[in-house]
Amino acid sequence: MAICGLAGMAAVLLVGQFWLMSALSWTHREPPADSLIGINFSCDQAEYLLLETPGGPFVPDDRPGRAKWCGDVLARIIDATGARSVRFSVQWDEVEPSQGAYDYSLTDELLRVAADHGASVMVGIGIKAQRHPEFYIPDWALVGTDLRQGDVISEDPVLRARALEMVKNVTLHFAANATVDSWSAENEPYIASHRSDHYSLSRDYVAEVVAVIGANDPAGRPIAINHAQHFVMDRRWRDALADGDVLAQSMYPRRNIDLLGVEAVANIMELGPLMPNYAHQARQARASGKQFWVTELQAEPWTDEDSRLLSPTNPSANLAPRQLTENIIYARKTGAGRIYLWGAEWWLYQAEQFGDTRWLGAVSESIGEE
């Protein structure tokens, strides 16, 4: 009995200690910043949700009117949310389908729509972009390379030279557009992509992308390097801070976990010292004369199933509209100057497919509180 009593007391003390560490963490102590709240947007993701069906055919990227259709979707999202900042990636295979021949029809349309709605744009440039499959390398750029699974592909001299030439030309094109107010050098470049043969990019290459963008932007707009740090042990955020004008992070507070065969959702923002201290990173950035942004905040469910199958009658346990609002509060408590929400295409899908406007409403309300 004595042993059981001691074991019980130890368990109570352990739980109490964990609660105290969580209660004293930055998520419970930091005041929310007056962050600019924007959205991420991907034309491919909009097509996947609004035009394609599970098991059905893909819509072709070269179909007539594609740019106009994608611009109209972005306009509907901006109208519904009141967003005044948009972040999108330039996909290499779309912008340079053949070597030296550039096609800006889609990206220019997105910029036009943003400008017409009074929104600024953050443009991501590089080999790695948002959404699946992340690495959008055109076939011609692979000729003469020998890439293998797990490679740091920026170490291939042929691919590197071609990529940097693309970065230069794309920057020159967009630098003339006043709607662009910032850049992103690659997207989560230090993270190996499980979607594309676990390819990754080297720090020195990403720093070179930053240098090329800066050298070809007369306006000197800020250049962000974004990272996806999941736990405190990952220190690569220091590299992003050192090499860019803006340290940016991807934040996904709610994670699906398997506990002895039982599926559950963990809120990693309540893990105390185990979670990244984004508020500390923001202070470090400001102390260095730089900025801290959250360029990808979880605002749609993280699910392993087809997200088109989620609906008001088949919701995900991972995220609800109320928890989306909570995620925004977490992000504001980091002290971020900007927060870009992830999932705008899915909110519109829920509204237009199922009449569920709660997601758009939650975002609109949060933006209205800025």
N, C-alpha and C positions, 0 to 999 in steps of 0.2 A: 504493500500500500504506500509506503514511504517513497519507493522508487517511482511509482505512478504519480504521486503528488509532486515530486521534484521535476519529473518530465513535463507535467502539465504546467507548472510554474515557468519552466524554461520556455515552453512554447508560447505562453502568454507574454513573457518578456521579449521574445524574438519578434512576435507580431507587433508589440508596442513599440519596439525600437524601429521597425520598418515603417510603422505609421508616423512616428515622430520625424524620421528622415524625410519622408514624403511631404509631411506638413511644413517642414522648414525649407523645402526645395524652392527653386525660382518660380515654379508654376503657381505657388501659393503666396509668394512674397512680392513679386514684381508687379508694378502697375501696368495696365495695358497702354501701349503707345497709340498715338493717333496715326496709324498706318494707312497709306494708300492701298486700297484693296482692288486688285485687278483680276483678270481671268487668263488662263491658258487656252489656246485654240488650235485645233488640228483639223484640217479639211478631211483627211483620211478617216479620222475618228467620227466626224459628222456623217460621212458617207456610210461607214460601217453601221452606225446606229439608225440612221434615217432612211437609207436607200436599200440596204442589204438585209437579208433575212437568214436566220440560222440554216445552214445547209444549202443556201441558195448561191447563185453566181455572184462574183464580185463585179462592181461597176468599173468600167475602164477609166483610167486617168485621162485619156485623150478624148473623152466624149465631148461633143460640142456643148458649150455653155457651162462647163464645169466651174470655171472661175467665178462666173456670175452667181451660180447656185451657192457656192461656198460663201461668197460675200453676203448673200441674202441670209444665210444661216447665222453668220456672225452678227449681222444687223439685228436679227430677232433676239439673239442672246443679249446684246447690249441694251436693246430697248426694254427687255424684261427685267434686267438686273440693275441698270444704271451704271454699269462699269465704265470707268474712264481711263483704263489702261489695259492693254492687251499684250500678251506675250506669245509669239509663235516662232517656230524653227523653220529655216530655209532647208528644204530637203535637197541634197546634192543631186540625186538622180532625176529630180524634177526640174531644177533650175539650170542644170548643164547636162541635158540628155546626150549630147555628143560633144566631144572635146572642143572647147572654144565657142560653142554655140549656146547662148544663154536664153532662157525663157522665163520672163518675170511676170507673165500674165496673171498667175494666181496670186503671188505675193503683192503685186501692185494693186490688185483689186481689194485685197484685205486691207492694205494701207489706205486706199481711197475710202472704204467703208468706215474705218476707224476715224479718219479725219472728218468725214461728214457727220459723225456722231460725237465729235469733240473728244475723242480718246487718243491717247498717245500709244506708241508701240515699242516694245522691247523685241529686238530681232536677234535670234540665235543663228550663228553661222558656224559651220564646220562639218566634220565627217559624221558626227553622232548627233541625232536630233530627238525630239520628243516622240513618244508612242512607238509601238511595234512597227518594224523590227529594230528600231533605234539607229542602226548603221545603214544609211541610205546611199550606198556606194554604186554609182553607175557602172554598167558592165565595161565600158571602154576604159575606165580608170583602173580596172583590175588587170588589164592586159600587161604582161611583163612583170607581174607580182607573183609571190608564192606565199600566200597567207594560209596559215593553219590554225586549227582550233587552239584557243588560249593565247594567241599571239598578241603582243603589244604592237598593233598594226601600224602605228605611226613611226615605227622603226624601219619600215620598208621605205627605202629612199625614193622609189618611183611613186608610190602612193602619196608619200608625204609632199613631194614637190607638186604633184597635181592638186592635192588638197589645198595647199597654201596659195597656189595660183587662183583657185576658185574663191578662197576667202578674200583675197585682194580684190578681185573683180566684183564680187557680190557687195563688199563693203563700199566700193566706189559708187556702185549703183544706188544703194540706199542712203549713202551719206548726203545726197542732194535732197532728200525728202525730210522736211521739218517735222513730220509726224513721228519719225523715229527719235526716241529720246535716250535710248541706251542699247547696249549690245550684250549678248551672252556668247562667250567663247566656248563652243561645243555645248553638250548637255550631259551633266553628270560624268565628266570625262574620266575620272579616276576609278569608276566602277566598271568591272568587267560585265559585259552584257550576256546574260543567259539566253537572250533572244537571238543573238547573232554569234554563235560559236565561241562565246566567252571572250570576244575581242575586247581590248582595252586600249587606252591612249596614255602616252607618257607625260609626265609633268613638264619636261622641257619642250615637248611639242605644243602642249596647251599654252605655255608661256609664249611660244613663237606665234601662235594664233592671236593672242592678245596683242603682241607687238605689231603684227600685220594689220589688224583692225585699227589700232591706234595710229599707225603711220598713214592710213588711207582715209581717215576721218578728220577733216579740217576743223570740225566743230569740237573735237575732243570729248565726245560723249562718254559717260562711264561704261566700263567693260566689266561684266560680272563673270566669275567662275563659280558654277554651282556644284555642290556636293550632295551626297545622300548619306548622311551619317546616321546610323541606327542606334549605336551605343557609344558610351563615353570613351571606350578604348580606341576608337578610330580617331587618329589625330591628323588625318589628311586635310582637314579644314584649314590647318595652318598654312599649307601650301597654297590653297586657293586665296587666302587672305594676303599672303606675301606677293603673289604673282598677278592679281587683278586689282581693279579699283573698287570692286564690290565683292564681299564674301557673301555667297548665296547658298541657301540650304533647301533641300526637299524635306518636308515634315509629314510623316504618316503616323499620327498618334495611335490609331486603333489597328492592331495586328491580330490576324487569325492564328491561333495556336492549337496544338493537339496535346491534351493532358491525359496520358494513359488511355488513349482512344476516344476521349471526350473532346469534341470541338468547342472552343471557347474564343472569346475576343478579349485581348489584353490591351489596356490603355497604358502605353509605355511612358506617357507623360507623368504617370504617378509612380514611377519606379525609383524615385529619389535619386541617389548618386549614380545609379546605373545608366540613366538616360543622359543624352547630350545636354550640356548647359548652354543652350543657345543664347540666353541673356548675357552670359559671360563672353561669348563670342562676339555679340553685338558691341559690348563695351570695348573689347579688344580692337574691333574694327574702327570704332570712333576714335580711340586713343591713337590709332595709326593714321588718322586723317582720311579714313575710308568709310564705306557704308556696309550695312548688313541688311539683306533682303531675304525673304522666304519666296523663292521662285516657283515652288510647287508644294501647295498645301492640300492634303487629302480632303476632298469635298465631294467624293462619290464613293460608293462601297468598294472595298478591296475584296474581290471575289475570284475564285478559281473557275467559276462557271461562266457561261456566256452572259455578259451583263445585259443583253437584250431580253433575257428571260426574267429579269427582276422587274417587279411591278408592285403597286400598292397591295395586291393580294398575294404576292410572293416576294416579300421584302427580304433584304439581306440583314443578317444579325450584325454585320460589321459596322454599319453606319445608318443613322436615321437623320432627318433634317435637324432635330434638336442637337444631335451630336456634331453635325456640321458647324452649327453656330458655336459650340464649345471649342471645336478645333480652331476657329477663327480667333477666339479669345486667347487660347494658348499661344497662337502665332503672334498676336499683338503684344503679349507679355514678354516676348523675346526682345522687344524694342525695335523690331524690324521697321525700316522706313517704308518698305513695300511688301505686300503679300499678294501672290498670284495663286488663285484657286484652281484646282485640278478637277475637271469633271463637267465643264460647262456644256459640252455637247450632250452629256447624259441627262442633265437637268432638263434640257429642251426636249429630249426624247421622252422623258417621263411625262412632261406636260402635253406634248402633242400626240403621243401614242395612247396614254392612259388618262389624260386629264388631271394629272397629279402636279399641281403647281407649287407644292410645298417647298421643293428644293429651290426653285427660282425665287420664291417668296422669302426664304431664309437668307439667301444671298443679297437680295434687294434690300432687305431690312438691315443687314449688317453694313452694306455699303452706305446706306442712308444715315448711319450713325457716325460716319467719319467726321 
